[in-house]
Each structure stands twice: as structure tokens, then as C-alpha cells.
Amino acid sequence: MPTAGGAVDVVVRVSDRARRLLLRVARDGSGPVVVVPPGLKRDRVAAFVISQAEWLQGRLAALPARVPFVAGQVIPVGGEPVSLVQGGLRGRAIVRDGAQLIVSGDPGLMSRKVTRWLMAQAADTILPQRNAFADRLNRPVDRIRIADPRSRWGSCSSRGTMTFSWRLILAPPSVLTSVVAHECAHLVEMNHSPRFWAVVATLWPTYPADDAWLKQHGAALFHYG
């Protein structure tokens, strides 16, 4: 679609659950999506999208710039700034040295290697916390999965399998732990009832402040990598 800032590609997604047209901009900056109820004519969808051009331009302009994982870039790890440094061209090691992350090997592979390192750090941090919370609740758990979901920071299945965003390792430690506590509380209450929030408060009393941090700063975490 045309905007004052130039042409913008809009993905059209038909949803059986949609009751009205809805234009969304993903927090990871991957592009706008218009959600369409089944059977709606294309010309009506097009007219709706065009009518939202000014809003869309403003929303896209407000998104933070992407931060690639390249040498010289600074990224947060555990909420603290860390500089990416190119190491030797031989070897594949990644070494954390204080406020530096030294990445050896092919510079063209730095982004992939840093992402994998961050995912491993997330797993190593989350797994023992998940196990400790589950023990406190006396509930069985299954495996954890570290992924890059776009709509939620974590999830918990009825079998106790949990999925977490690797981007939580970028946030302050208490924020990551709050999300782990939230998902573990679903082992007791598979809902968001007052009973559920009481379990979360028992596991991690500072969750309101950590949730507030995610609401304010979480979208920016999707612009790394």
C-alpha cells in the first residue's frame, strides 16, 4: 500500500475468529498484517487498508531501528550492555569477557552464532529456575523449548511442556525469572484467574514490576538480531 513514506507491503491473513477488519504491526518490525473475516471482498479490504495509511506510517516510524548482531554492536545480556567483538578468524568459540562478547570465526556467521549462544544462555538460565519452581509446587514437568515466538514470552501445555522466548535473556534477570514463575503457575492453574495470580505472587512476589518492565520495554527486544 502507498504511504507518505513510500510503498509498504501488507500481509492479508484470513481468520475464522475475526469479526472485523484489524490492522496490526508486529512488535518485531516484520511488517504490518491485516486480519480479515472470512468472505470479505478484496475491494473492501483494500479500502480499509488505504484508510489506515496515516496511522500505519506513524506506527512504522515509531518502531526502533533493528540492531544486527555484528562486530561493534552493543546488545543487552541480562539487561547489561555487552559489545560484540570479532575474535580470531580461526575457531568457533564465543567467550564472554566482562562487557565484551568475543566471537571467533567467519564474521559472516556472527549473527547466527550469537543467536545460538543467546539461546543456549537462555536455556541454561531458565531450566534450573523452572525445575526449582515446579519442585516448590510439587508438580511434574516435561521438557522446555527455547524458541522465538512473536506473540508471547512463554507458554505451558497441560503436560507441563514449556516454551520460552530466547529474547528473555536480553532482559534483566528478574524479568526472565518472572516469566518462568508465570508459566510454572500454569502447572496449578491453566488460566489467569485470581487463584493463578496468587500462585505467581507466591513464587515471585515482584512480578508486577517485572511485568510492567516487559510492557514498557519488551517490544524493543524484538529488534535485536
Secondary structure by P-SEA (a helix, b strand, c coil): ccccccbbbbbbbbbccccbbbbbbbccccbbbbbbcccccaaaaaaaaaaaaaaaaaaaaaccccccccccbbbbcccbbbbbbbccccccccccccccccccccccaaaaaaaaaaaaaaaaacaaaaaaaaaaacccccccccccccccccccccccbbbbbcccccccaaaaaaaaaaaaaaaccccccaaaaaaaaaaccaaaaaaaaaaacaaaaaacc
